[in-house]
């Protein structure tokens, strides 16, 4: 029986691709590095900020720390105006809160979660939030999801994770959780998939 619903942010609660691309483009340009095309960024958008910096710069740990701090501390401003909340997301979160514990597991830094105005309005509905700094390992490793279950005080098989990338599904299955792909088509090994938020309550009830 599902007792908890855990959400990814980027690509799930938020349509954030353009905002993320713009931010990392400016961050790396400011730090003195070139930036890949949008086509290349598509395959990297699931990474943590630190992971993406490491992948794109191949810099030393000290240099990665410097660039990461620039992004984390808002030295380079994040373009929140480019973020879009998914259609019906706010209403469905409020509806699910009536029957389930809710959590967030994201590759975002902690400072970049509830600084988003639309997410700040929903913060009261989430009993647990796991950010990039909270674990040593990151998705597709299950550690962040296991921490969320621990915070929510539920067993992994009593929770479902909703993600938009293969790494989300891999992490969820490795943690022993049910998984739902929020995508245009079903992701491999996901237990279910939806292409709109309005379908989520019904799908979760079947797991």
PyMOL CGO cylinders between C-alpha atoms (Angstrom):
from pymol import cmd
from pymol.cgo import CYLINDER

trace = [
    CYLINDER, 0.00, 0.00, 0.00, 1.39, 3.38, -1.00, 0.3, 1, 1, 1, 1, 1, 1,
    CYLINDER, 1.39, 3.38, -1.00, 1.73, 5.78, 1.91, 0.3, 1, 1, 1, 1, 1, 1,
    CYLINDER, 1.73, 5.78, 1.91, 4.12, 8.36, 0.46, 0.3, 1, 1, 1, 1, 1, 1,
    CYLINDER, 4.12, 8.36, 0.46, 4.58, 10.12, -2.87, 0.3, 1, 1, 1, 1, 1, 1,
    CYLINDER, 4.58, 10.12, -2.87, 7.99, 11.59, -3.68, 0.3, 1, 1, 1, 1, 1, 1,
    CYLINDER, 7.99, 11.59, -3.68, 8.56, 14.04, -6.53, 0.3, 1, 1, 1, 1, 1, 1,
    CYLINDER, 8.56, 14.04, -6.53, 11.52, 15.08, -8.61, 0.3, 1, 1, 1, 1, 1, 1,
    CYLINDER, 11.52, 15.08, -8.61, 11.53, 18.82, -9.36, 0.3, 1, 1, 1, 1, 1, 1,
    CYLINDER, 11.53, 18.82, -9.36, 13.17, 19.47, -12.72, 0.3, 1, 1, 1, 1, 1, 1,
    CYLINDER, 13.17, 19.47, -12.72, 11.04, 18.06, -15.50, 0.3, 1, 1, 1, 1, 1, 1,
    CYLINDER, 11.04, 18.06, -15.50, 8.31, 17.01, -13.07, 0.3, 1, 1, 1, 1, 1, 1,
    CYLINDER, 8.31, 17.01, -13.07, 7.04, 19.75, -10.76, 0.3, 1, 1, 1, 1, 1, 1,
    CYLINDER, 7.04, 19.75, -10.76, 8.75, 22.34, -12.94, 0.3, 1, 1, 1, 1, 1, 1,
    CYLINDER, 8.75, 22.34, -12.94, 9.41, 22.74, -16.63, 0.3, 1, 1, 1, 1, 1, 1,
    CYLINDER, 9.41, 22.74, -16.63, 12.90, 24.07, -16.00, 0.3, 1, 1, 1, 1, 1, 1,
    CYLINDER, 12.90, 24.07, -16.00, 14.99, 23.16, -19.04, 0.3, 1, 1, 1, 1, 1, 1,
    CYLINDER, 14.99, 23.16, -19.04, 15.28, 26.70, -20.46, 0.3, 1, 1, 1, 1, 1, 1,
    CYLINDER, 15.28, 26.70, -20.46, 15.98, 28.16, -17.03, 0.3, 1, 1, 1, 1, 1, 1,
    CYLINDER, 15.98, 28.16, -17.03, 18.65, 25.56, -16.24, 0.3, 1, 1, 1, 1, 1, 1,
    CYLINDER, 18.65, 25.56, -16.24, 20.29, 25.93, -19.63, 0.3, 1, 1, 1, 1, 1, 1,
    CYLINDER, 20.29, 25.93, -19.63, 20.41, 29.71, -19.34, 0.3, 1, 1, 1, 1, 1, 1,
    CYLINDER, 20.41, 29.71, -19.34, 21.81, 29.51, -15.79, 0.3, 1, 1, 1, 1, 1, 1,
    CYLINDER, 21.81, 29.51, -15.79, 24.60, 27.06, -16.57, 0.3, 1, 1, 1, 1, 1, 1,
    CYLINDER, 24.60, 27.06, -16.57, 25.45, 28.92, -19.76, 0.3, 1, 1, 1, 1, 1, 1,
    CYLINDER, 25.45, 28.92, -19.76, 25.93, 32.14, -17.78, 0.3, 1, 1, 1, 1, 1, 1,
    CYLINDER, 25.93, 32.14, -17.78, 27.66, 30.37, -14.86, 0.3, 1, 1, 1, 1, 1, 1,
    CYLINDER, 27.66, 30.37, -14.86, 30.32, 28.74, -17.02, 0.3, 1, 1, 1, 1, 1, 1,
    CYLINDER, 30.32, 28.74, -17.02, 30.77, 31.83, -19.16, 0.3, 1, 1, 1, 1, 1, 1,
    CYLINDER, 30.77, 31.83, -19.16, 31.31, 33.90, -16.03, 0.3, 1, 1, 1, 1, 1, 1,
    CYLINDER, 31.31, 33.90, -16.03, 33.77, 31.30, -14.73, 0.3, 1, 1, 1, 1, 1, 1,
    CYLINDER, 33.77, 31.30, -14.73, 35.71, 31.42, -18.00, 0.3, 1, 1, 1, 1, 1, 1,
    CYLINDER, 35.71, 31.42, -18.00, 34.54, 28.23, -19.70, 0.3, 1, 1, 1, 1, 1, 1,
    CYLINDER, 34.54, 28.23, -19.70, 32.72, 27.43, -22.93, 0.3, 1, 1, 1, 1, 1, 1,
    CYLINDER, 32.72, 27.43, -22.93, 29.28, 25.88, -22.86, 0.3, 1, 1, 1, 1, 1, 1,
    CYLINDER, 29.28, 25.88, -22.86, 27.68, 23.08, -24.92, 0.3, 1, 1, 1, 1, 1, 1,
    CYLINDER, 27.68, 23.08, -24.92, 24.68, 23.39, -27.19, 0.3, 1, 1, 1, 1, 1, 1,
    CYLINDER, 24.68, 23.39, -27.19, 21.12, 22.83, -26.02, 0.3, 1, 1, 1, 1, 1, 1,
    CYLINDER, 21.12, 22.83, -26.02, 21.21, 19.45, -27.76, 0.3, 1, 1, 1, 1, 1, 1,
    CYLINDER, 21.21, 19.45, -27.76, 24.16, 18.37, -25.61, 0.3, 1, 1, 1, 1, 1, 1,
    CYLINDER, 24.16, 18.37, -25.61, 22.61, 19.80, -22.45, 0.3, 1, 1, 1, 1, 1, 1,
    CYLINDER, 22.61, 19.80, -22.45, 19.53, 17.59, -22.87, 0.3, 1, 1, 1, 1, 1, 1,
    CYLINDER, 19.53, 17.59, -22.87, 21.60, 14.54, -21.90, 0.3, 1, 1, 1, 1, 1, 1,
    CYLINDER, 21.60, 14.54, -21.90, 23.18, 16.29, -18.90, 0.3, 1, 1, 1, 1, 1, 1,
    CYLINDER, 23.18, 16.29, -18.90, 20.23, 18.11, -17.33, 0.3, 1, 1, 1, 1, 1, 1,
    CYLINDER, 20.23, 18.11, -17.33, 19.64, 15.33, -14.78, 0.3, 1, 1, 1, 1, 1, 1,
    CYLINDER, 19.64, 15.33, -14.78, 23.02, 15.90, -13.11, 0.3, 1, 1, 1, 1, 1, 1,
    CYLINDER, 23.02, 15.90, -13.11, 23.59, 17.86, -9.91, 0.3, 1, 1, 1, 1, 1, 1,
    CYLINDER, 23.59, 17.86, -9.91, 25.11, 21.29, -10.37, 0.3, 1, 1, 1, 1, 1, 1,
    CYLINDER, 25.11, 21.29, -10.37, 28.46, 19.97, -9.17, 0.3, 1, 1, 1, 1, 1, 1,
    CYLINDER, 28.46, 19.97, -9.17, 28.24, 16.93, -11.43, 0.3, 1, 1, 1, 1, 1, 1,
    CYLINDER, 28.24, 16.93, -11.43, 27.44, 19.07, -14.43, 0.3, 1, 1, 1, 1, 1, 1,
    CYLINDER, 27.44, 19.07, -14.43, 30.33, 21.45, -13.68, 0.3, 1, 1, 1, 1, 1, 1,
    CYLINDER, 30.33, 21.45, -13.68, 32.72, 18.49, -13.35, 0.3, 1, 1, 1, 1, 1, 1,
    CYLINDER, 32.72, 18.49, -13.35, 31.51, 16.97, -16.61, 0.3, 1, 1, 1, 1, 1, 1,
    CYLINDER, 31.51, 16.97, -16.61, 31.69, 20.17, -18.63, 0.3, 1, 1, 1, 1, 1, 1,
    CYLINDER, 31.69, 20.17, -18.63, 34.94, 21.64, -17.30, 0.3, 1, 1, 1, 1, 1, 1,
    CYLINDER, 34.94, 21.64, -17.30, 37.08, 18.61, -16.39, 0.3, 1, 1, 1, 1, 1, 1,
    CYLINDER, 37.08, 18.61, -16.39, 38.61, 21.01, -13.86, 0.3, 1, 1, 1, 1, 1, 1,
    CYLINDER, 38.61, 21.01, -13.86, 40.39, 20.31, -10.59, 0.3, 1, 1, 1, 1, 1, 1,
    CYLINDER, 40.39, 20.31, -10.59, 38.35, 19.76, -7.43, 0.3, 1, 1, 1, 1, 1, 1,
    CYLINDER, 38.35, 19.76, -7.43, 39.37, 23.20, -6.18, 0.3, 1, 1, 1, 1, 1, 1,
    CYLINDER, 39.37, 23.20, -6.18, 38.21, 24.84, -9.40, 0.3, 1, 1, 1, 1, 1, 1,
    CYLINDER, 38.21, 24.84, -9.40, 34.94, 22.90, -9.38, 0.3, 1, 1, 1, 1, 1, 1,
    CYLINDER, 34.94, 22.90, -9.38, 34.41, 24.09, -5.78, 0.3, 1, 1, 1, 1, 1, 1,
    CYLINDER, 34.41, 24.09, -5.78, 34.93, 27.69, -6.92, 0.3, 1, 1, 1, 1, 1, 1,
    CYLINDER, 34.93, 27.69, -6.92, 32.41, 27.47, -9.74, 0.3, 1, 1, 1, 1, 1, 1,
    CYLINDER, 32.41, 27.47, -9.74, 29.91, 25.53, -7.62, 0.3, 1, 1, 1, 1, 1, 1,
    CYLINDER, 29.91, 25.53, -7.62, 30.06, 28.20, -4.93, 0.3, 1, 1, 1, 1, 1, 1,
    CYLINDER, 30.06, 28.20, -4.93, 29.39, 30.87, -7.56, 0.3, 1, 1, 1, 1, 1, 1,
    CYLINDER, 29.39, 30.87, -7.56, 26.20, 29.06, -8.52, 0.3, 1, 1, 1, 1, 1, 1,
    CYLINDER, 26.20, 29.06, -8.52, 25.11, 28.06, -5.03, 0.3, 1, 1, 1, 1, 1, 1,
    CYLINDER, 25.11, 28.06, -5.03, 25.58, 31.53, -3.55, 0.3, 1, 1, 1, 1, 1, 1,
    CYLINDER, 25.58, 31.53, -3.55, 23.68, 33.27, -6.34, 0.3, 1, 1, 1, 1, 1, 1,
    CYLINDER, 23.68, 33.27, -6.34, 26.78, 35.14, -7.51, 0.3, 1, 1, 1, 1, 1, 1,
    CYLINDER, 26.78, 35.14, -7.51, 25.36, 34.17, -10.88, 0.3, 1, 1, 1, 1, 1, 1,
    CYLINDER, 25.36, 34.17, -10.88, 21.62, 34.76, -10.63, 0.3, 1, 1, 1, 1, 1, 1,
    CYLINDER, 21.62, 34.76, -10.63, 19.24, 31.93, -11.49, 0.3, 1, 1, 1, 1, 1, 1,
    CYLINDER, 19.24, 31.93, -11.49, 16.58, 33.00, -14.04, 0.3, 1, 1, 1, 1, 1, 1,
    CYLINDER, 16.58, 33.00, -14.04, 13.49, 32.11, -12.01, 0.3, 1, 1, 1, 1, 1, 1,
    CYLINDER, 13.49, 32.11, -12.01, 11.35, 34.02, -14.51, 0.3, 1, 1, 1, 1, 1, 1,
    CYLINDER, 11.35, 34.02, -14.51, 11.99, 31.25, -17.05, 0.3, 1, 1, 1, 1, 1, 1,
    CYLINDER, 11.99, 31.25, -17.05, 10.56, 28.50, -14.82, 0.3, 1, 1, 1, 1, 1, 1,
    CYLINDER, 10.56, 28.50, -14.82, 7.13, 27.12, -15.56, 0.3, 1, 1, 1, 1, 1, 1,
    CYLINDER, 7.13, 27.12, -15.56, 5.03, 25.09, -13.13, 0.3, 1, 1, 1, 1, 1, 1,
    CYLINDER, 5.03, 25.09, -13.13, 3.57, 22.02, -14.81, 0.3, 1, 1, 1, 1, 1, 1,
    CYLINDER, 3.57, 22.02, -14.81, -0.13, 22.31, -15.61, 0.3, 1, 1, 1, 1, 1, 1,
    CYLINDER, -0.13, 22.31, -15.61, -2.33, 21.17, -12.69, 0.3, 1, 1, 1, 1, 1, 1,
    CYLINDER, -2.33, 21.17, -12.69, 0.75, 20.42, -10.52, 0.3, 1, 1, 1, 1, 1, 1,
    CYLINDER, 0.75, 20.42, -10.52, -0.22, 22.70, -7.62, 0.3, 1, 1, 1, 1, 1, 1,
    CYLINDER, -0.22, 22.70, -7.62, -3.79, 21.41, -7.48, 0.3, 1, 1, 1, 1, 1, 1,
    CYLINDER, -3.79, 21.41, -7.48, -2.72, 17.75, -7.61, 0.3, 1, 1, 1, 1, 1, 1,
    CYLINDER, -2.72, 17.75, -7.61, -0.08, 18.21, -4.90, 0.3, 1, 1, 1, 1, 1, 1,
    CYLINDER, -0.08, 18.21, -4.90, -2.74, 19.66, -2.61, 0.3, 1, 1, 1, 1, 1, 1,
    CYLINDER, -2.74, 19.66, -2.61, -5.10, 16.80, -3.45, 0.3, 1, 1, 1, 1, 1, 1,
    CYLINDER, -5.10, 16.80, -3.45, -2.48, 14.10, -2.83, 0.3, 1, 1, 1, 1, 1, 1,
    CYLINDER, -2.48, 14.10, -2.83, -1.55, 15.71, 0.49, 0.3, 1, 1, 1, 1, 1, 1,
    CYLINDER, -1.55, 15.71, 0.49, -4.96, 14.72, 1.81, 0.3, 1, 1, 1, 1, 1, 1,
    CYLINDER, -4.96, 14.72, 1.81, -4.16, 10.99, 1.51, 0.3, 1, 1, 1, 1, 1, 1,
    CYLINDER, -4.16, 10.99, 1.51, -0.36, 10.63, 1.37, 0.3, 1, 1, 1, 1, 1, 1,
    CYLINDER, -0.36, 10.63, 1.37, 2.84, 11.88, 2.90, 0.3, 1, 1, 1, 1, 1, 1,
    CYLINDER, 2.84, 11.88, 2.90, 4.68, 13.96, 0.31, 0.3, 1, 1, 1, 1, 1, 1,
    CYLINDER, 4.68, 13.96, 0.31, 8.38, 14.45, -0.33, 0.3, 1, 1, 1, 1, 1, 1,
    CYLINDER, 8.38, 14.45, -0.33, 10.88, 15.86, -2.80, 0.3, 1, 1, 1, 1, 1, 1,
    CYLINDER, 10.88, 15.86, -2.80, 14.14, 14.33, -4.00, 0.3, 1, 1, 1, 1, 1, 1,
    CYLINDER, 14.14, 14.33, -4.00, 16.05, 16.61, -6.33, 0.3, 1, 1, 1, 1, 1, 1,
    CYLINDER, 16.05, 16.61, -6.33, 19.50, 17.17, -7.78, 0.3, 1, 1, 1, 1, 1, 1,
    CYLINDER, 19.50, 17.17, -7.78, 19.07, 20.88, -7.09, 0.3, 1, 1, 1, 1, 1, 1,
    CYLINDER, 19.07, 20.88, -7.09, 21.07, 22.53, -4.33, 0.3, 1, 1, 1, 1, 1, 1,
    CYLINDER, 21.07, 22.53, -4.33, 19.00, 23.27, -1.24, 0.3, 1, 1, 1, 1, 1, 1,
    CYLINDER, 19.00, 23.27, -1.24, 19.16, 27.00, -1.87, 0.3, 1, 1, 1, 1, 1, 1,
    CYLINDER, 19.16, 27.00, -1.87, 17.54, 26.56, -5.27, 0.3, 1, 1, 1, 1, 1, 1,
    CYLINDER, 17.54, 26.56, -5.27, 14.39, 24.74, -4.17, 0.3, 1, 1, 1, 1, 1, 1,
    CYLINDER, 14.39, 24.74, -4.17, 12.02, 26.93, -2.20, 0.3, 1, 1, 1, 1, 1, 1,
    CYLINDER, 12.02, 26.93, -2.20, 13.61, 30.07, -3.62, 0.3, 1, 1, 1, 1, 1, 1,
    CYLINDER, 13.61, 30.07, -3.62, 11.36, 29.23, -6.57, 0.3, 1, 1, 1, 1, 1, 1,
    CYLINDER, 11.36, 29.23, -6.57, 8.18, 31.22, -5.80, 0.3, 1, 1, 1, 1, 1, 1,
    CYLINDER, 8.18, 31.22, -5.80, 5.81, 28.53, -7.10, 0.3, 1, 1, 1, 1, 1, 1,
    CYLINDER, 5.81, 28.53, -7.10, 7.49, 25.86, -4.94, 0.3, 1, 1, 1, 1, 1, 1,
    CYLINDER, 7.49, 25.86, -4.94, 7.57, 28.14, -1.91, 0.3, 1, 1, 1, 1, 1, 1,
    CYLINDER, 7.57, 28.14, -1.91, 3.78, 28.23, -2.10, 0.3, 1, 1, 1, 1, 1, 1,
    CYLINDER, 3.78, 28.23, -2.10, 3.71, 24.42, -1.93, 0.3, 1, 1, 1, 1, 1, 1,
    CYLINDER, 3.71, 24.42, -1.93, 6.39, 23.90, 0.75, 0.3, 1, 1, 1, 1, 1, 1,
    CYLINDER, 6.39, 23.90, 0.75, 3.80, 23.35, 3.47, 0.3, 1, 1, 1, 1, 1, 1,
    CYLINDER, 3.80, 23.35, 3.47, 2.60, 20.18, 1.71, 0.3, 1, 1, 1, 1, 1, 1,
    CYLINDER, 2.60, 20.18, 1.71, 5.98, 18.42, 1.70, 0.3, 1, 1, 1, 1, 1, 1,
    CYLINDER, 5.98, 18.42, 1.70, 7.08, 16.61, 4.86, 0.3, 1, 1, 1, 1, 1, 1,
    CYLINDER, 7.08, 16.61, 4.86, 10.57, 15.81, 3.54, 0.3, 1, 1, 1, 1, 1, 1,
    CYLINDER, 10.57, 15.81, 3.54, 12.93, 17.47, 1.08, 0.3, 1, 1, 1, 1, 1, 1,
    CYLINDER, 12.93, 17.47, 1.08, 16.23, 15.92, -0.03, 0.3, 1, 1, 1, 1, 1, 1,
    CYLINDER, 16.23, 15.92, -0.03, 18.62, 18.21, -1.93, 0.3, 1, 1, 1, 1, 1, 1,
    CYLINDER, 18.62, 18.21, -1.93, 21.98, 17.63, -3.60, 0.3, 1, 1, 1, 1, 1, 1,
    CYLINDER, 21.98, 17.63, -3.60, 24.00, 18.47, -0.46, 0.3, 1, 1, 1, 1, 1, 1,
    CYLINDER, 24.00, 18.47, -0.46, 22.10, 16.00, 1.71, 0.3, 1, 1, 1, 1, 1, 1,
    CYLINDER, 22.10, 16.00, 1.71, 23.74, 12.83, 0.38, 0.3, 1, 1, 1, 1, 1, 1,
    CYLINDER, 23.74, 12.83, 0.38, 27.16, 11.71, -0.76, 0.3, 1, 1, 1, 1, 1, 1,
    CYLINDER, 27.16, 11.71, -0.76, 25.70, 9.71, -3.65, 0.3, 1, 1, 1, 1, 1, 1,
    CYLINDER, 25.70, 9.71, -3.65, 23.20, 11.03, -6.18, 0.3, 1, 1, 1, 1, 1, 1,
    CYLINDER, 23.20, 11.03, -6.18, 20.69, 9.55, -8.61, 0.3, 1, 1, 1, 1, 1, 1,
    CYLINDER, 20.69, 9.55, -8.61, 20.80, 6.99, -10.19, 0.3, 1, 1, 1, 1, 1, 1,
    CYLINDER, 20.80, 6.99, -10.19, 22.17, 5.79, -6.81, 0.3, 1, 1, 1, 1, 1, 1,
    CYLINDER, 22.17, 5.79, -6.81, 19.28, 5.08, -4.40, 0.3, 1, 1, 1, 1, 1, 1,
    CYLINDER, 19.28, 5.08, -4.40, 20.75, 6.96, -1.40, 0.3, 1, 1, 1, 1, 1, 1,
    CYLINDER, 20.75, 6.96, -1.40, 18.69, 10.17, -1.84, 0.3, 1, 1, 1, 1, 1, 1,
    CYLINDER, 18.69, 10.17, -1.84, 15.45, 8.21, -2.14, 0.3, 1, 1, 1, 1, 1, 1,
    CYLINDER, 15.45, 8.21, -2.14, 16.24, 6.02, 0.84, 0.3, 1, 1, 1, 1, 1, 1,
    CYLINDER, 16.24, 6.02, 0.84, 16.90, 9.17, 2.88, 0.3, 1, 1, 1, 1, 1, 1,
    CYLINDER, 16.90, 9.17, 2.88, 13.53, 10.57, 1.84, 0.3, 1, 1, 1, 1, 1, 1,
    CYLINDER, 13.53, 10.57, 1.84, 11.80, 7.37, 2.98, 0.3, 1, 1, 1, 1, 1, 1,
    CYLINDER, 11.80, 7.37, 2.98, 13.65, 7.57, 6.28, 0.3, 1, 1, 1, 1, 1, 1,
    CYLINDER, 13.65, 7.57, 6.28, 12.55, 11.18, 6.78, 0.3, 1, 1, 1, 1, 1, 1,
    CYLINDER, 12.55, 11.18, 6.78, 8.97, 10.27, 5.89, 0.3, 1, 1, 1, 1, 1, 1,
    CYLINDER, 8.97, 10.27, 5.89, 9.13, 7.21, 8.20, 0.3, 1, 1, 1, 1, 1, 1,
    CYLINDER, 9.13, 7.21, 8.20, 7.89, 4.79, 5.56, 0.3, 1, 1, 1, 1, 1, 1,
    CYLINDER, 7.89, 4.79, 5.56, 9.39, 1.63, 4.08, 0.3, 1, 1, 1, 1, 1, 1,
    CYLINDER, 9.39, 1.63, 4.08, 10.62, 2.03, 0.47, 0.3, 1, 1, 1, 1, 1, 1,
    CYLINDER, 10.62, 2.03, 0.47, 7.94, -0.34, -0.81, 0.3, 1, 1, 1, 1, 1, 1,
    CYLINDER, 7.94, -0.34, -0.81, 5.33, 1.99, 0.70, 0.3, 1, 1, 1, 1, 1, 1,
    CYLINDER, 5.33, 1.99, 0.70, 6.49, 4.92, -1.44, 0.3, 1, 1, 1, 1, 1, 1,
    CYLINDER, 6.49, 4.92, -1.44, 6.41, 5.91, -5.10, 0.3, 1, 1, 1, 1, 1, 1,
    CYLINDER, 6.41, 5.91, -5.10, 8.89, 8.18, -6.88, 0.3, 1, 1, 1, 1, 1, 1,
    CYLINDER, 8.89, 8.18, -6.88, 7.81, 10.33, -9.79, 0.3, 1, 1, 1, 1, 1, 1,
    CYLINDER, 7.81, 10.33, -9.79, 10.58, 11.28, -12.23, 0.3, 1, 1, 1, 1, 1, 1,
    CYLINDER, 10.58, 11.28, -12.23, 11.12, 12.21, -15.84, 0.3, 1, 1, 1, 1, 1, 1,
    CYLINDER, 11.12, 12.21, -15.84, 14.50, 10.60, -16.58, 0.3, 1, 1, 1, 1, 1, 1,
    CYLINDER, 14.50, 10.60, -16.58, 15.95, 7.09, -16.76, 0.3, 1, 1, 1, 1, 1, 1,
    CYLINDER, 15.95, 7.09, -16.76, 18.16, 7.92, -13.77, 0.3, 1, 1, 1, 1, 1, 1,
    CYLINDER, 18.16, 7.92, -13.77, 15.03, 8.58, -11.68, 0.3, 1, 1, 1, 1, 1, 1,
    CYLINDER, 15.03, 8.58, -11.68, 13.55, 5.20, -12.51, 0.3, 1, 1, 1, 1, 1, 1,
    CYLINDER, 13.55, 5.20, -12.51, 16.84, 3.40, -11.87, 0.3, 1, 1, 1, 1, 1, 1,
    CYLINDER, 16.84, 3.40, -11.87, 17.22, 5.13, -8.51, 0.3, 1, 1, 1, 1, 1, 1,
    CYLINDER, 17.22, 5.13, -8.51, 13.65, 4.39, -7.50, 0.3, 1, 1, 1, 1, 1, 1,
    CYLINDER, 13.65, 4.39, -7.50, 13.85, 0.71, -8.38, 0.3, 1, 1, 1, 1, 1, 1,
    CYLINDER, 13.85, 0.71, -8.38, 17.23, 0.38, -6.64, 0.3, 1, 1, 1, 1, 1, 1,
    CYLINDER, 17.23, 0.38, -6.64, 15.68, 1.86, -3.52, 0.3, 1, 1, 1, 1, 1, 1,
    CYLINDER, 15.68, 1.86, -3.52, 12.83, -0.66, -3.63, 0.3, 1, 1, 1, 1, 1, 1,
    CYLINDER, 12.83, -0.66, -3.63, 10.19, 1.96, -4.44, 0.3, 1, 1, 1, 1, 1, 1,
    CYLINDER, 10.19, 1.96, -4.44, 7.45, 2.04, -7.04, 0.3, 1, 1, 1, 1, 1, 1,
    CYLINDER, 7.45, 2.04, -7.04, 8.14, 4.44, -9.89, 0.3, 1, 1, 1, 1, 1, 1,
    CYLINDER, 8.14, 4.44, -9.89, 6.05, 6.58, -12.19, 0.3, 1, 1, 1, 1, 1, 1,
    CYLINDER, 6.05, 6.58, -12.19, 7.50, 8.18, -15.29, 0.3, 1, 1, 1, 1, 1, 1,
    CYLINDER, 7.50, 8.18, -15.29, 6.19, 11.67, -15.93, 0.3, 1, 1, 1, 1, 1, 1,
    CYLINDER, 6.19, 11.67, -15.93, 7.03, 11.75, -19.61, 0.3, 1, 1, 1, 1, 1, 1,
    CYLINDER, 7.03, 11.75, -19.61, 5.70, 11.64, -23.14, 0.3, 1, 1, 1, 1, 1, 1,
    CYLINDER, 5.70, 11.64, -23.14, 6.18, 7.86, -23.14, 0.3, 1, 1, 1, 1, 1, 1,
    CYLINDER, 6.18, 7.86, -23.14, 6.83, 5.14, -20.62, 0.3, 1, 1, 1, 1, 1, 1,
    CYLINDER, 6.83, 5.14, -20.62, 10.41, 4.88, -19.39, 0.3, 1, 1, 1, 1, 1, 1,
    CYLINDER, 10.41, 4.88, -19.39, 11.99, 1.44, -19.20, 0.3, 1, 1, 1, 1, 1, 1,
    CYLINDER, 11.99, 1.44, -19.20, 11.23, -0.46, -15.96, 0.3, 1, 1, 1, 1, 1, 1,
    CYLINDER, 11.23, -0.46, -15.96, 8.85, 2.20, -14.61, 0.3, 1, 1, 1, 1, 1, 1,
    CYLINDER, 8.85, 2.20, -14.61, 5.76, 0.80, -12.91, 0.3, 1, 1, 1, 1, 1, 1,
    CYLINDER, 5.76, 0.80, -12.91, 3.53, 3.34, -14.62, 0.3, 1, 1, 1, 1, 1, 1,
    CYLINDER, 3.53, 3.34, -14.62, 3.66, 6.53, -16.63, 0.3, 1, 1, 1, 1, 1, 1,
    CYLINDER, 3.66, 6.53, -16.63, 1.58, 9.66, -17.03, 0.3, 1, 1, 1, 1, 1, 1,
    CYLINDER, 1.58, 9.66, -17.03, 1.79, 12.60, -19.39, 0.3, 1, 1, 1, 1, 1, 1,
    CYLINDER, 1.79, 12.60, -19.39, -0.23, 14.97, -17.21, 0.3, 1, 1, 1, 1, 1, 1,
    CYLINDER, -0.23, 14.97, -17.21, -0.52, 15.67, -13.49, 0.3, 1, 1, 1, 1, 1, 1,
    CYLINDER, -0.52, 15.67, -13.49, -4.27, 15.28, -13.47, 0.3, 1, 1, 1, 1, 1, 1,
    CYLINDER, -4.27, 15.28, -13.47, -3.85, 11.52, -14.03, 0.3, 1, 1, 1, 1, 1, 1,
    CYLINDER, -3.85, 11.52, -14.03, -1.55, 10.98, -11.05, 0.3, 1, 1, 1, 1, 1, 1,
    CYLINDER, -1.55, 10.98, -11.05, -4.06, 10.34, -8.22, 0.3, 1, 1, 1, 1, 1, 1,
    CYLINDER, -4.06, 10.34, -8.22, -5.79, 7.57, -10.17, 0.3, 1, 1, 1, 1, 1, 1,
    CYLINDER, -5.79, 7.57, -10.17, -2.52, 5.94, -11.23, 0.3, 1, 1, 1, 1, 1, 1,
    CYLINDER, -2.52, 5.94, -11.23, -1.02, 6.05, -7.73, 0.3, 1, 1, 1, 1, 1, 1,
    CYLINDER, -1.02, 6.05, -7.73, -4.14, 4.38, -6.35, 0.3, 1, 1, 1, 1, 1, 1,
    CYLINDER, -4.14, 4.38, -6.35, -3.51, 1.36, -8.58, 0.3, 1, 1, 1, 1, 1, 1,
    CYLINDER, -3.51, 1.36, -8.58, 0.05, 0.70, -7.37, 0.3, 1, 1, 1, 1, 1, 1,
]
cmd.load_cgo(trace, "trace")
